[in-house]
Amino acid sequence: RQRVVVLTVARLLGPEGQGRIATAVLLPQFLLVSLNLGVGPALIFFLNQGTIGLGAALGACRRLYPVLMLAGLAGGMTVLSLARMWRFPGIPPLLLLEALMLWPVMLGRLWGVQLLQGVRAFSWYNLLLVLQPLSLLGALLLLRMFGPVAVEDVLLVMGLTQALSWFLANRVLKNNAPELEAPPNDFLRQALAYGLPSLGTNLVEFLNLRGTLLLVNAYLGVEAAGLFKLATQIGEPLMLPTASAVTVLLPRLCDDSVPPARRRSLTILWLGRLVIAGSLLAALASVLAPSVVPLLFGKAFRGSLPVVTPLLMAYVAMAVMKLVAEWLAGSGRPQRPLAISLVALTLNITLNSWAIPRFGLWGSGLATAVAFTIGALMSV
């Protein structure tokens, strides 16, 4: 489903439009990763520990949401007002402002689906994951029937479909917990103590690839950013097995009734499966890309081919880092994956800053692959 959306957006906007929208949404995506404070993973952990119930978890979200939402809007406006335009070459200021308005609904939707995961409502969790991209796709195709689709149109539809998913998640959660409850007095402190290290790991993971995209845009321009973004979208399916494994495993890894040895053996089992499956899929995608990319996305995207293979290698390494990080977080030890991610980030930004001006897109892919491979080796 997500691949169809990627194909549609790429066809509608072309490399330049793809680069504009990918760069514009970096700010709300950064706010989503940095200002959620790791609340979602903490709620999943404490719900499965039995520390709080769903009503108290919803009550905690209700208290935190307006504070974080307003802080994100204020911080985002400050960034946009202070940043020089060379930081976002080729991106109109109004487009950046429209993208910032996605932040409130993105935060609400994120917490909604994470709470569904925490209470193991996987049928609704999976349904909402399907609904958002499918509704986005349908709306874009409908708009295309009335004329060309602009980047601004895509951002508007993204916001509306995220809001729909958030609304439905809230309805399901309230049906399971009709009464909101006040969380325990020290719950927020405990949640932040657990969530902030996990937040650090997620933030560093975000900065790795998104930071590379920003560097590509700064050094090579918005069209190159669109080509790089397409290459990352080709590699993203390699993370789907990891995401599926984490969705099912994380509540079990947080459950004290599961012996630590059993948690470790589950992680090792899935790690082996993911490395084998990811490597085979990466090799297959690398072979097929020269024929499939121009056919599906258009000849304008041929320029993304040099970066596809190294980014596929990077995604296999990312899958390893992600699964090990979730195991350590579920065991109450989120500090180690944060340290490893910081090393990978430092290497990634340093190598990309050196390689992109010299080797272009291919240099960005190679630098990213090297940084993540080192991070994966440190994880295991």
C-alpha positions in Angstrom: 0.0 0.0 0.0 2.7 2.5 1.0 4.7 1.6 -2.2 1.6 2.6 -4.3 1.5 5.9 -2.5 5.2 6.5 -3.1 4.8 5.7 -6.8 1.8 8.0 -7.2 3.4 10.9 -5.4 6.6 10.5 -7.5 4.6 10.4 -10.7 2.5 13.4 -9.8 5.4 15.6 -8.6 8.5 14.5 -10.4 12.0 14.6 -8.8 11.9 18.4 -8.0 8.5 18.2 -6.4 9.5 15.0 -4.5 12.5 16.9 -3.2 10.5 19.9 -2.1 7.9 17.8 -0.1 10.6 15.6 1.4 12.6 18.6 2.6 9.6 20.6 3.8 8.3 17.8 6.1 11.6 17.5 7.8 10.6 20.1 10.4 7.4 18.4 11.6 9.0 15.0 11.4 11.9 16.3 13.6 9.3 17.8 16.1 7.5 14.4 16.1 10.6 12.6 17.0 12.1 15.1 19.4 9.1 16.5 21.3 7.1 13.3 21.9 9.6 12.7 24.8 9.5 9.0 24.3 6.1 8.9 25.9 4.7 6.3 23.5 7.4 3.6 24.2 7.1 4.4 27.9 3.3 3.9 27.8 3.7 0.6 26.0 6.3 -0.5 28.7 4.2 0.5 31.7 0.9 -0.8 30.3 2.5 -4.2 29.8 4.1 -4.0 33.2 0.7 -3.4 34.8 1.9 -0.1 36.3 -1.0 1.8 34.8 -4.2 1.1 33.0 -5.4 2.4 29.7 -7.6 5.1 31.3 -4.5 6.5 33.2 -2.4 6.3 30.0 -5.1 8.4 28.1 -5.2 10.8 31.0 -1.4 11.3 30.8 -1.6 11.9 27.1 -4.5 14.4 27.6 -2.3 16.4 30.0 0.8 16.4 27.9 -0.6 16.9 24.4 -1.5 20.7 24.6 1.8 21.5 26.2 3.9 19.7 23.6 1.7 20.7 20.7 2.1 24.4 21.5 5.8 24.1 22.3 6.3 22.4 18.9 4.5 25.2 17.0 6.4 27.8 18.9 9.7 26.1 18.3 8.9 25.5 14.6 8.0 29.1 14.0 11.2 30.2 15.7 13.3 27.9 13.4 11.5 29.2 10.3 11.9 32.8 11.3 15.6 32.6 12.2 16.8 30.1 9.5 18.5 31.6 6.4 17.0 30.4 3.1 20.2 28.6 2.1 19.3 26.0 4.6 16.3 25.1 2.5 17.3 26.0 -1.1 14.4 25.7 -3.5 11.7 25.5 -0.7 9.3 28.4 -0.6 8.7 29.8 3.0 4.9 29.3 2.8 5.5 25.6 2.0 7.6 25.2 5.1 4.9 26.9 7.1 2.2 24.6 5.7 4.3 21.6 6.5 4.8 22.8 10.1 1.0 22.7 10.5 1.1 18.9 10.2 2.8 18.6 13.6 -0.3 18.6 15.9 -2.1 15.9 14.0 1.1 13.8 13.6 1.7 13.8 17.4 -1.9 12.8 18.2 -2.0 10.0 15.6 1.4 8.7 16.8 0.3 8.4 20.4 -3.1 6.9 19.3 -1.5 4.0 17.4 1.2 3.5 20.0 -1.5 3.0 22.7 -3.3 0.5 20.5 0.0 -1.4 20.3 0.4 -1.1 24.1 -3.0 -2.8 24.7 -2.2 -5.3 22.0 -5.2 -4.3 19.8 -3.3 -5.4 16.7 -6.3 -5.7 14.5 -7.1 -2.0 14.9 -3.4 -1.1 14.9 -2.9 -2.7 11.5 -6.2 -1.4 10.1 -5.1 2.2 10.9 -1.7 1.7 9.4 -3.4 0.6 6.2 -6.1 3.3 6.3 -3.9 6.3 6.3 -1.9 5.6 3.1 -4.9 4.2 1.3 -7.0 7.3 2.1 -4.1 9.5 1.0 -3.8 7.6 -2.3 -7.5 7.9 -2.9 -7.6 11.6 -2.2 -4.6 12.3 -4.5 -6.1 10.4 -7.4 -9.4 12.2 -6.9 -7.6 15.6 -7.0 -5.7 14.5 -10.2 -9.0 14.1 -11.9 -9.6 17.9 -11.6 -6.1 19.0 -12.7 -2.4 19.0 -11.8 -1.6 18.2 -8.2 0.8 20.6 -6.4 3.1 20.0 -3.4 0.8 22.1 -1.3 -2.1 19.8 -2.2 -0.2 16.7 -1.1 0.6 18.4 2.3 -3.0 19.2 2.8 -4.2 15.7 2.1 -1.5 14.3 4.4 -2.8 16.4 7.2 -6.4 15.4 6.6 -5.7 11.6 6.4 -3.5 11.8 9.6 -6.3 13.5 11.4 -8.8 10.8 10.3 -6.5 8.1 11.6 -6.0 9.9 14.9 -9.8 10.3 15.3 -10.5 6.6 14.8 -7.7 5.6 17.1 -9.2 7.8 19.9 -12.6 6.3 19.3 -11.3 2.8 19.7 -9.3 3.6 22.8 -12.2 5.4 24.5 -14.5 2.4 23.9 -11.9 0.3 25.8 -11.5 2.9 28.6 -14.6 5.1 28.8 -13.4 6.9 31.9 -10.1 8.9 31.9 -8.1 8.5 35.0 -5.4 10.6 36.6 -2.0 8.9 36.3 -0.1 8.2 39.5 1.7 11.2 41.0 5.2 10.1 40.0 4.1 8.4 36.7 5.3 11.3 34.4 8.7 11.2 36.1 9.0 7.5 35.6 7.7 7.7 32.0 10.3 10.4 31.1 13.1 8.4 32.9 12.3 5.4 30.7 11.3 7.3 27.5 14.0 9.9 27.2 16.9 7.5 26.4 14.6 5.8 23.9 13.8 9.2 22.5 17.5 9.9 22.1 17.9 6.7 20.1 15.0 7.5 17.9 16.1 11.1 17.4 19.6 10.0 16.4 18.1 7.5 13.9 16.0 10.2 12.4 18.9 12.6 12.1 21.0 10.0 10.3 18.9 9.7 7.1 17.0 13.0 7.3 20.3 14.8 8.0 21.7 13.2 4.9 18.7 14.4 2.9 19.2 17.9 4.2 22.9 17.8 3.2 22.0 16.5 -0.3 19.6 19.4 -0.7 22.1 21.9 0.6 25.0 20.7 -1.6 23.2 19.4 -4.7 19.8 21.1 -4.8 16.2 20.1 -4.5 16.1 17.8 -7.5 18.9 15.7 -6.1 17.1 15.6 -2.8 14.1 14.2 -4.7 16.3 11.5 -6.2 17.8 10.6 -2.8 14.4 10.5 -1.2 13.1 8.0 -3.9 16.2 5.8 -3.2 15.4 5.8 0.5 11.8 4.9 -0.3 13.0 1.9 -2.3 15.0 0.7 0.7 12.3 1.4 3.3 10.5 -1.9 2.7 13.5 -3.7 4.1 12.5 -2.2 7.5 9.0 -3.7 7.3 9.9 -7.1 8.7 11.7 -5.4 11.6 8.6 -3.1 12.2 6.3 -6.1 12.2 8.6 -8.1 14.6 8.9 -5.1 16.9 5.1 -4.5 16.9 4.6 -8.1 18.2 7.7 -8.6 20.2 7.9 -5.2 22.1 5.0 -5.9 24.5 6.5 -9.4 25.3 10.0 -7.9 25.8 8.5 -5.5 28.3 6.6 -8.2 30.1 8.3 -9.2 33.4 6.5 -12.6 33.3 8.7 -13.6 30.3 12.1 -14.8 31.5 15.1 -12.7 30.4 16.6 -15.7 28.7 13.5 -16.2 26.7 13.5 -12.5 25.6 17.1 -12.8 24.5 16.5 -16.0 22.5 13.5 -14.4 20.8 15.6 -11.4 19.8 18.4 -13.6 18.4 15.9 -15.8 16.5 14.3 -12.8 14.8 17.7 -11.1 14.2 18.9 -14.1 12.2 15.7 -14.2 10.2 15.8 -10.5 9.5 19.5 -10.4 8.4 18.9 -13.3 5.9 15.6 -12.0 4.6 16.9 -8.4 4.4 20.1 -9.4 2.5 18.2 -11.4 0.0 15.7 -8.7 -0.6 18.4 -6.0 -0.9 20.3 -8.1 -3.5 17.1 -8.7 -5.5 16.1 -5.0 -5.4 19.5 -3.9 -6.5 19.4 -6.2 -9.5 15.9 -5.1 -10.5 16.2 -1.4 -9.8 17.8 -0.3 -13.2 14.8 -1.8 -15.0 12.0 -1.1 -12.6 12.8 2.5 -11.5 12.4 4.1 -14.9 9.4 1.9 -15.7 7.5 2.7 -12.6 8.6 6.2 -11.6 9.7 7.6 -15.0 12.9 8.3 -16.7 13.4 11.5 -14.7 14.3 9.3 -11.7 17.2 7.4 -13.4 19.5 9.6 -11.5 18.6 7.8 -8.2 20.1 4.5 -9.4 23.7 5.1 -8.2 22.5 5.6 -4.6 20.0 2.7 -4.5 22.5 -0.2 -3.8 24.5 1.5 -1.0 21.3 2.6 0.7 19.8 -0.9 0.5 22.9 -2.0 2.4 22.4 0.8 4.9 18.8 -0.3 5.5 19.8 -3.9 6.3 22.2 -2.5 8.9 19.5 -0.2 10.3 17.2 -3.2 10.7 19.8 -4.9 12.9 20.3 -1.8 15.0 16.6 -1.3 15.4 15.8 -4.8 16.6 18.6 -4.9 19.1 17.7 -1.4 20.4 14.1 -2.5 21.0 15.3 -5.6 22.9 17.5 -3.5 25.1 14.7 -0.9 25.7 12.3 -3.7 26.6 14.8 -5.0 29.1 15.1 -1.6 30.7 18.5 -0.7 29.1 17.9 1.9 26.5 21.2 3.7 27.1 23.5 1.4 25.1 21.6 1.7 21.7 21.6 5.5 22.2 25.4 5.5 22.5 25.7 3.3 19.4 23.3 5.5 17.5 25.4 8.6 18.4 28.5 7.0 17.0 26.7 6.1 13.8 25.3 9.7 13.5 28.7 11.3 14.0 30.2 9.0 11.3 27.3 9.6 9.0 27.3 13.4 9.1 31.1 13.6 8.9 31.4 11.1 6.0 28.5 12.7 4.1 29.8 16.2 4.5 33.1 15.0 2.9 31.6 12.6 0.3 28.7 14.5 -1.2 30.6 17.5 -2.6 33.2 15.1 -4.1 31.1 12.2 -5.3 27.5 13.5 -5.5 24.6 11.1 -4.7 26.7 8.0 -4.9 28.9 9.4 -2.2 26.0 10.1 0.1 24.8 6.5 -0.3 28.2 5.0 0.4 28.9 7.2 3.4 25.5 6.3 4.9 26.1 2.5 4.3 29.5 2.6 6.0 28.2 4.5 9.0 25.2 2.2 9.6 27.3 -0.9 9.0 29.7 0.1 11.8 26.7 0.8 14.0 25.2 -2.6 13.3 28.5 -4.3 14.1 28.7 -2.4 17.4 25.1 -3.5 18.2 25.8 -7.2 18.0 
